[in-house]
Amino acid sequence: MELSGSVTCISRSGLFMCSDFLDELGSMVALNLQLPTESEPVRLAGRVVRVETRSTTSGMGIQFTDLSWRCRLSITRFVEEDHSPSLS
């Protein structure tokens, strides 16, 4: 099954994806994640570790599993460049 959603939070170990369709807790998923810093989507695998059903935000917390070196580097670069606190 293919679905789309928006990522609202990402870290080196996982992400939270808002979506109308929710997999069951513990489900294994495959994701194509388009990072703004990459020209091609990053393909990765994960496990659903949290499911939230709220009227304003329904989505899934997905923990990354078996990331390739390229995927890990792309995600780390994105997190560090775009989400690090600014130093004054």
N, CA, C and O atoms as a Tinker XYZ file with bonds, in Angstrom:
   352  protein
     1  N      0.846000   -1.172000    0.000000    73     2
     2  CA     0.000000    0.000000    0.000000    64     1     3
     3  C      0.891000    1.233000    0.000000    63     2     4     5
     4  O      1.900000    1.277000    0.703000    81     3
     5  N      0.526000    2.209000   -0.769000    73     3     6
     6  CA     1.275000    3.453000   -0.834000    64     5     7
     7  C      0.439000    4.574000   -0.245000    63     6     8     9
     8  O     -0.759000    4.676000   -0.508000    81     7
     9  N      1.081000    5.411000    0.554000    73     7    10
    10  CA     0.378000    6.550000    1.127000    64     9    11
    11  C      1.322000    7.733000    1.162000    63    10    12    13
    12  O      2.536000    7.581000    1.026000    81    11
    13  N      0.761000    8.900000    1.342000    73    11    14
    14  CA     1.600000   10.087000    1.457000    64    13    15
    15  C      1.241000   10.814000    2.737000    63    14    16    17
    16  O      0.158000   10.633000    3.294000    81    15
    17  N      2.159000   11.628000    3.185000    73    15    18
    18  CA     1.952000   12.386000    4.405000    64    17    19
    19  C      3.017000   13.445000    4.519000    63    18    20    21
    20  O      3.895000   13.565000    3.665000    81    19
    21  N      2.929000   14.206000    5.576000    73    19    22
    22  CA     3.935000   15.244000    5.795000    64    21    23
    23  C      4.683000   14.956000    7.090000    63    22    24    25
    24  O      4.092000   14.582000    8.103000    81    23
    25  N      5.989000   15.139000    7.031000    73    23    26
    26  CA     6.839000   14.919000    8.192000    64    25    27
    27  C      6.868000   16.204000    9.002000    63    26    28    29
    28  O      7.219000   17.265000    8.486000    81    27
    29  N      6.501000   16.106000   10.268000    73    27    30
    30  CA     6.478000   17.296000   11.127000    64    29    31
    31  C      7.653000   17.353000   12.086000    63    30    32    33
    32  O      7.929000   18.402000   12.668000    81    31
    33  N      8.348000   16.235000   12.256000    73    31    34
    34  CA     9.485000   16.182000   13.170000    64    33    35
    35  C     10.416000   15.078000   12.680000    63    34    36    37
    36  O      9.970000   13.981000   12.344000    81    35
    37  N     11.713000   15.379000   12.644000    73    35    38
    38  CA    12.683000   14.364000   12.231000    64    37    39
    39  C     13.927000   14.463000   13.093000    63    38    40    41
    40  O     14.352000   15.553000   13.476000    81    39
    41  N     14.501000   13.311000   13.391000    73    39    42
    42  CA    15.753000   13.239000   14.137000    64    41    43
    43  C     16.620000   12.182000   13.469000    63    42    44    45
    44  O     16.230000   11.607000   12.452000    81    43
    45  N     17.782000   11.927000   14.032000    73    43    46
    46  CA    18.661000   10.893000   13.473000    64    45    47
    47  C     18.076000    9.495000   13.635000    63    46    48    49
    48  O     18.466000    8.573000   12.918000    81    47
    49  N     17.141000    9.329000   14.575000    73    47    50
    50  CA    16.632000    7.988000   14.851000    64    49    51
    51  C     15.211000    7.739000   14.365000    63    50    52    53
    52  O     14.750000    6.598000   14.381000    81    51
    53  N     14.505000    8.783000   13.932000    73    51    54
    54  CA    13.136000    8.556000   13.474000    64    53    55
    55  C     12.439000    9.836000   13.071000    63    54    56    57
    56  O     13.047000   10.903000   12.993000    81    55
    57  N     11.148000    9.703000   12.817000    73    55    58
    58  CA    10.357000   10.852000   12.387000    64    57    59
    59  C      8.912000   10.682000   12.810000    63    58    60    61
    60  O      8.482000    9.588000   13.177000    81    59
    61  N      8.162000   11.781000   12.755000    73    59    62
    62  CA     6.721000   11.726000   12.957000    64    61    63
    63  C      6.074000   12.176000   11.663000    63    62    64    65
    64  O      6.377000   13.253000   11.149000    81    63
    65  N      5.178000   11.348000   11.135000    73    63    66
    66  CA     4.522000   11.633000    9.871000    64    65    67
    67  C      3.021000   11.761000   10.074000    63    66    68    69
    68  O      2.366000   10.842000   10.567000    81    67
    69  N      2.483000   12.915000    9.688000    73    67    70
    70  CA     1.034000   13.112000    9.720000    64    69    71
    71  C      0.441000   12.461000    8.487000    63    70    72    73
    72  O      0.945000   12.640000    7.378000    81    71
    73  N     -0.631000   11.705000    8.679000    73    71    74
    74  CA    -1.257000   10.999000    7.573000    64    73    75
    75  C     -2.685000   10.621000    7.946000    63    74    76    77
    76  O     -2.998000   10.420000    9.119000    81    75
    77  N     -3.543000   10.527000    6.941000    73    75    78
    78  CA    -4.913000   10.066000    7.184000    64    77    79
    79  C     -4.949000    8.557000    7.421000    63    78    80    81
    80  O     -5.810000    8.061000    8.147000    81    79
    81  N     -4.020000    7.834000    6.812000    73    79    82
    82  CA    -3.925000    6.391000    7.004000    64    81    83
    83  C     -2.867000    6.113000    8.061000    63    82    84    85
    84  O     -1.780000    6.688000    8.017000    81    83
    85  N     -3.173000    5.248000    9.000000    73    83    86
    86  CA    -2.240000    4.911000   10.072000    64    85    87
    87  C     -1.987000    3.412000   10.097000    63    86    88    89
    88  O     -2.926000    2.617000   10.146000    81    87
    89  N     -0.715000    3.028000   10.064000    73    87    90
    90  CA    -0.359000    1.622000   10.223000    64    89    91
    91  C     -0.487000    1.248000   11.687000    63    90    92    93
    92  O     -0.550000    2.111000   12.563000    81    91
    93  N     -0.524000   -0.052000   11.938000    73    91    94
    94  CA    -0.622000   -0.534000   13.313000    64    93    95
    95  C      0.719000   -0.407000   14.022000    63    94    96    97
    96  O      1.778000   -0.473000   13.398000    81    95
    97  N      0.657000   -0.225000   15.323000    73    95    98
    98  CA     1.846000   -0.187000   16.157000    64    97    99
    99  C      2.678000   -1.441000   15.912000    63    98   100   101
   100  O      2.138000   -2.547000   15.922000    81    99
   101  N      3.965000   -1.291000   15.694000    73    99   102
   102  CA     4.851000   -2.423000   15.448000    64   101   103
   103  C      5.016000   -2.788000   13.989000    63   102   104   105
   104  O      5.872000   -3.606000   13.653000    81   103
   105  N      4.211000   -2.197000   13.108000    73   103   106
   106  CA     4.309000   -2.493000   11.675000    64   105   107
   107  C      5.637000   -2.019000   11.112000    63   106   108   109
   108  O      6.160000   -0.978000   11.510000    81   107
   109  N      6.171000   -2.788000   10.190000    73   107   110
   110  CA     7.372000   -2.388000    9.464000    64   109   111
   111  C      6.927000   -1.614000    8.230000    63   110   112   113
   112  O      5.975000   -2.003000    7.554000    81   111
   113  N      7.623000   -0.512000    7.940000    73   111   114
   114  CA     7.255000    0.334000    6.810000    64   113   115
   115  C      8.488000    0.664000    5.983000    63   114   116   117
   116  O      9.612000    0.648000    6.485000    81   115
   117  N      8.263000    0.961000    4.717000    73   115   118
   118  CA     9.310000    1.448000    3.817000    64   117   119
   119  C      8.915000    2.857000    3.414000    63   118   120   121
   120  O      7.767000    3.109000    3.050000    81   119
   121  N      9.874000    3.776000    3.482000    73   119   122
   122  CA     9.592000    5.177000    3.202000    64   121   123
   123  C     10.498000    5.712000    2.101000    63   122   124   125
   124  O     11.667000    5.341000    2.007000    81   123
   125  N      9.946000    6.583000    1.278000    73   123   126
   126  CA    10.720000    7.400000    0.358000    64   125   127
   127  C     10.605000    8.814000    0.881000    63   126   128   129
   128  O      9.548000    9.435000    0.773000    81   127
   129  N     11.669000    9.321000    1.440000    73   127   130
   130  CA    11.669000   10.609000    2.101000    64   129   131
   131  C     12.413000   11.627000    1.244000    63   130   132   133
   132  O     13.600000   11.459000    0.964000    81   131
   133  N     11.720000   12.674000    0.834000    73   131   134
   134  CA    12.356000   13.728000    0.043000    64   133   135
   135  C     12.857000   14.816000    0.978000    63   134   136   137
   136  O     12.073000   15.603000    1.508000    81   135
   137  N     14.153000   14.855000    1.172000    73   135   138
   138  CA    14.779000   15.895000    1.983000    64   137   139
   139  C     15.096000   17.085000    1.091000    63   138   140   141
   140  O     15.526000   16.893000   -0.046000    81   139
   141  N     14.897000   18.302000    1.570000    73   139   142
   142  CA    15.201000   19.480000    0.760000    64   141   143
   143  C     16.671000   19.572000    0.362000    63   142   144   145
   144  O     17.010000   20.248000   -0.610000    81   143
   145  N     17.539000   18.901000    1.102000    73   143   146
   146  CA    18.974000   18.948000    0.827000    64   145   147
   147  C     19.430000   17.897000   -0.184000    63   146   148   149
   148  O     20.604000   17.870000   -0.553000    81   147
   149  N     18.516000   17.030000   -0.637000    73   147   150
   150  CA    18.864000   15.945000   -1.552000    64   149   151
   151  C     18.079000   16.073000   -2.854000    63   150   152   153
   152  O     16.922000   16.492000   -2.849000    81   151
   153  N     18.712000   15.710000   -3.965000    73   151   154
   154  CA    18.023000   15.777000   -5.259000    64   153   155
   155  C     17.104000   14.574000   -5.476000    63   154   156   157
   156  O     16.102000   14.675000   -6.185000    81   155
   157  N     17.440000   13.452000   -4.874000    73   155   158
   158  CA    16.637000   12.224000   -4.990000    64   157   159
   159  C     16.070000   11.842000   -3.623000    63   158   160   161
   160  O     16.692000   12.119000   -2.597000    81   159
   161  N     14.895000   11.208000   -3.600000    73   159   162
   162  CA    14.347000   10.746000   -2.305000    64   161   163
   163  C     15.277000    9.731000   -1.646000    63   162   164   165
   164  O     15.960000    8.964000   -2.324000    81   163
   165  N     15.291000    9.739000   -0.328000    73   163   166
   166  CA    16.057000    8.785000    0.463000    64   165   167
   167  C     15.123000    7.632000    0.802000    63   166   168   169
   168  O     14.044000    7.850000    1.352000    81   167
   169  N     15.524000    6.418000    0.483000    73   167   170
   170  CA    14.697000    5.240000    0.776000    64   169   171
   171  C     15.176000    4.635000    2.082000    63   170   172   173
   172  O     16.363000    4.362000    2.262000    81   171
   173  N     14.231000    4.430000    2.990000    73   171   174
   174  CA    14.600000    3.873000    4.280000    64   173   175
   175  C     13.499000    2.996000    4.838000    63   174   176   177
   176  O     12.357000    3.024000    4.379000    81   175
   177  N     13.872000    2.217000    5.840000    73   175   178
   178  CA    12.929000    1.309000    6.491000    64   177   179
   179  C     12.745000    1.749000    7.941000    63   178   180   181
   180  O     13.623000    2.371000    8.539000    81   179
   181  N     11.589000    1.411000    8.484000    73   179   182
   182  CA    11.326000    1.770000    9.865000    64   181   183
   183  C     10.225000    0.934000   10.480000    63   182   184   185
   184  O      9.596000    0.108000    9.818000    81   183
   185  N     10.007000    1.170000   11.772000    73   183   186
   186  CA     8.968000    0.472000   12.529000    64   185   187
   187  C      8.091000    1.524000   13.184000    63   186   188   189
   188  O      8.588000    2.507000   13.734000    81   187
   189  N      6.779000    1.311000   13.122000    73   187   190
   190  CA     5.835000    2.232000   13.751000    64   189   191
   191  C      5.915000    2.025000   15.263000    63   190   192   193
   192  O      5.615000    0.944000   15.769000    81   191
   193  N      6.323000    3.074000   15.975000    73   191   194
   194  CA     6.489000    2.973000   17.430000    64   193   195
   195  C      5.476000    3.832000   18.190000    63   194   196   197
   196  O      5.374000    3.747000   19.413000    81   195
   197  N      4.734000    4.654000   17.460000    73   195   198
   198  CA     3.702000    5.493000   18.090000    64   197   199
   199  C      2.623000    5.783000   17.065000    63   198   200   201
   200  O      2.912000    6.063000   15.901000    81   199
   201  N      1.374000    5.713000   17.509000    73   199   202
   202  CA     0.239000    6.049000   16.658000    64   201   203
   203  C     -0.622000    7.046000   17.415000    63   202   204   205
   204  O     -1.021000    6.796000   18.553000    81   203
   205  N     -0.907000    8.176000   16.780000    73   203   206
   206  CA    -1.744000    9.203000   17.398000    64   205   207
   207  C     -2.953000    9.463000   16.515000    63   206   208   209
   208  O     -2.824000    9.700000   15.314000    81   207
   209  N     -4.126000    9.416000   17.125000    73   207   210
   210  CA    -5.363000    9.751000   16.415000    64   209   211
   211  C     -6.030000   10.886000   17.166000    63   210   212   213
   212  O     -6.697000   10.687000   18.182000    81   211
   213  N     -5.833000   12.066000   16.642000    73   211   214
   214  CA    -6.445000   13.262000   17.214000    64   213   215
   215  C     -7.180000   13.990000   16.107000    63   214   216   217
   216  O     -6.886000   13.803000   14.927000    81   215
   217  N     -8.130000   14.813000   16.489000    73   215   218
   218  CA    -8.891000   15.532000   15.468000    64   217   219
   219  C     -8.000000   16.500000   14.686000    63   218   220   221
   220  O     -8.267000   16.774000   13.516000    81   219
   221  N     -6.951000   17.015000   15.315000    73   219   222
   222  CA    -6.080000   17.971000   14.634000    64   221   223
   223  C     -4.826000   17.337000   14.057000    63   222   224   225
   224  O     -4.304000   17.818000   13.051000    81   223
   225  N     -4.331000   16.273000   14.668000    73   223   226
   226  CA    -3.093000   15.644000   14.218000    64   225   227
   227  C     -3.174000   14.136000   14.341000    63   226   228   229
   228  O     -3.091000   13.589000   15.441000    81   227
   229  N     -3.335000   13.469000   13.220000    73   227   230
   230  CA    -3.237000   12.015000   13.216000    64   229   231
   231  C     -1.945000   11.662000   12.511000    63   230   232   233
   232  O     -1.615000   12.224000   11.467000    81   231
   233  N     -1.217000   10.722000   13.096000    73   231   234
   234  CA     0.036000   10.355000   12.469000    64   233   235
   235  C      0.734000    9.229000   13.198000    63   234   236   237
   236  O      0.207000    8.632000   14.137000    81   235
   237  N      1.951000    8.961000   12.725000    73   235   238
   238  CA     2.730000    7.838000   13.241000    64   237   239
   239  C      4.146000    8.265000   13.564000    63   238   240   241
   240  O      4.767000    9.013000   12.809000    81   239
   241  N      4.648000    7.794000   14.676000    73   239   242
   242  CA     6.062000    7.921000   14.997000    64   241   243
   243  C      6.755000    6.704000   14.424000    63   242   244   245
   244  O      6.378000    5.571000   14.721000    81   243
   245  N      7.768000    6.934000   13.602000    73   243   246
   246  CA     8.468000    5.840000   12.933000    64   245   247
   247  C      9.937000    5.871000   13.324000    63   246   248   249
   248  O     10.621000    6.877000   13.134000    81   247
   249  N     10.414000    4.755000   13.873000    73   247   250
   250  CA    11.812000    4.602000   14.250000    64   249   251
   251  C     12.547000    3.971000   13.081000    63   250   252   253
   252  O     12.121000    2.936000   12.567000    81   251
   253  N     13.656000    4.588000   12.652000    73   251   254
   254  CA    14.423000    4.054000   11.538000    64   253   255
   255  C     15.075000    2.734000   11.917000    63   254   256   257
   256  O     15.520000    2.556000   13.051000    81   255
   257  N     15.130000    1.809000   10.964000    73   255   258
   258  CA    15.818000    0.534000   11.138000    64   257   259
   259  C     16.694000    0.297000    9.913000    63   258   260   261
   260  O     16.315000    0.651000    8.797000    81   259
   261  N     17.833000   -0.284000   10.114000    73   259   262
   262  CA    18.724000   -0.678000    9.016000    64   261   263
   263  C     18.962000    0.425000    7.989000    63   262   264   265
   264  O     18.767000    0.209000    6.793000    81   263
   265  N     19.381000    1.605000    8.445000    73   263   266
   266  CA    19.684000    2.690000    7.522000    64   265   267
   267  C     21.009000    2.429000    6.809000    63   266   268   269
   268  O     21.989000    2.012000    7.426000    81   267
   269  N     21.021000    2.678000    5.523000    73   267   270
   270  CA    22.282000    2.598000    4.799000    64   269   271
   271  C     23.157000    3.773000    5.217000    63   270   272   273
   272  O     22.677000    4.742000    5.804000    81   271
   273  N     24.426000    3.674000    4.912000    73   271   274
   274  CA    25.353000    4.754000    5.242000    64   273   275
   275  C     24.906000    6.049000    4.573000    63   274   276   277
   276  O     24.950000    7.109000    5.197000    81   275
   277  N     24.476000    5.983000    3.313000    73   275   278
   278  CA    24.033000    7.159000    2.576000    64   277   279
   279  C     22.807000    7.794000    3.231000    63   278   280   281
   280  O     22.750000    9.013000    3.391000    81   279
   281  N     21.833000    6.976000    3.608000    73   279   282
   282  CA    20.631000    7.486000    4.276000    64   281   283
   283  C     20.975000    8.152000    5.598000    63   282   284   285
   284  O     20.496000    9.247000    5.893000    81   283
   285  N     21.807000    7.490000    6.392000    73   283   286
   286  CA    22.196000    8.031000    7.695000    64   285   287
   287  C     22.905000    9.377000    7.526000    63   286   288   289
   288  O     22.636000   10.314000    8.277000    81   287
   289  N     23.803000    9.478000    6.552000    73   287   290
   290  CA    24.529000   10.713000    6.299000    64   289   291
   291  C     23.576000   11.824000    5.845000    63   290   292   293
   292  O     23.684000   12.956000    6.316000    81   291
   293  N     22.655000   11.515000    4.943000    73   291   294
   294  CA    21.696000   12.513000    4.447000    64   293   295
   295  C     20.807000   13.045000    5.562000    63   294   296   297
   296  O     20.581000   14.252000    5.657000    81   295
   297  N     20.307000   12.157000    6.399000    73   295   298
   298  CA    19.428000   12.570000    7.500000    64   297   299
   299  C     20.218000   13.377000    8.529000    63   298   300   301
   300  O     19.746000   14.412000    8.999000    81   299
   301  N     21.415000   12.910000    8.880000    73   299   302
   302  CA    22.244000   13.636000    9.844000    64   301   303
   303  C     22.572000   15.029000    9.331000    63   302   304   305
   304  O     22.479000   16.004000   10.076000    81   303
   305  N     22.953000   15.127000    8.070000    73   303   306
   306  CA    23.277000   16.428000    7.480000    64   305   307
   307  C     22.063000   17.352000    7.544000    63   306   308   309
   308  O     22.194000   18.520000    7.910000    81   307
   309  N     20.896000   16.844000    7.194000    73   307   310
   310  CA    19.680000   17.657000    7.215000    64   309   311
   311  C     19.351000   18.127000    8.633000    63   310   312   313
   312  O     19.059000   19.304000    8.848000    81   311
   313  N     19.398000   17.210000    9.596000    73   311   314
   314  CA    19.069000   17.548000   10.981000    64   313   315
   315  C     20.042000   18.582000   11.532000    63   314   316   317
   316  O     19.627000   19.547000   12.173000    81   315
   317  N     21.325000   18.386000   11.288000    73   315   318
   318  CA    22.324000   19.315000   11.817000    64   317   319
   319  C     22.264000   20.679000   11.153000    63   318   320   321
   320  O     22.412000   21.693000   11.836000    81   319
   321  N     22.053000   20.739000    9.848000    73   319   322
   322  CA    22.032000   22.007000    9.141000    64   321   323
   323  C     20.752000   22.792000    9.384000    63   322   324   325
   324  O     20.793000   24.009000    9.565000    81   323
   325  N     19.624000   22.106000    9.390000    73   323   326
   326  CA    18.348000   22.807000    9.428000    64   325   327
   327  C     17.688000   22.880000   10.799000    63   326   328   329
   328  O     16.747000   23.652000   10.982000    81   327
   329  N     18.153000   22.106000   11.752000    73   327   330
   330  CA    17.480000   22.061000   13.044000    64   329   331
   331  C     18.382000   22.356000   14.226000    63   330   332   333
   332  O     17.955000   22.240000   15.375000    81   331
   333  N     19.626000   22.737000   13.961000    73   331   334
   334  CA    20.507000   23.027000   15.104000    64   333   335
   335  C     20.216000   24.421000   15.627000    63   334   336   337
   336  O     19.928000   25.327000   14.846000    81   335
   337  N     20.286000   24.604000   16.936000    73   335   338
   338  CA    20.049000   25.928000   17.493000    64   337   339
   339  C     21.144000   26.889000   17.055000    63   338   340   341
   340  O     22.307000   26.502000   16.941000    81   339
   341  N     20.773000   28.134000   16.812000    73   339   342
   342  CA    21.778000   29.113000   16.409000    64   341   343
   343  C     22.572000   29.554000   17.635000    63   342   344   345
   344  O     22.036000   29.682000   18.736000    81   343
   345  N     23.836000   29.776000   17.414000    73   343   346
   346  CA    24.713000   30.218000   18.497000    64   345   347
   347  C     24.857000   31.730000   18.418000    63   346   348   349
   348  O     25.064000   32.278000   17.335000    81   347
   349  N     24.748000   32.413000   19.563000    73   347   350
   350  CA    24.911000   33.853000   19.560000    64   349   351
   351  C     26.144000   34.259000   20.328000    63   350   352
   352  O     26.442000   35.448000   20.432000    81   351
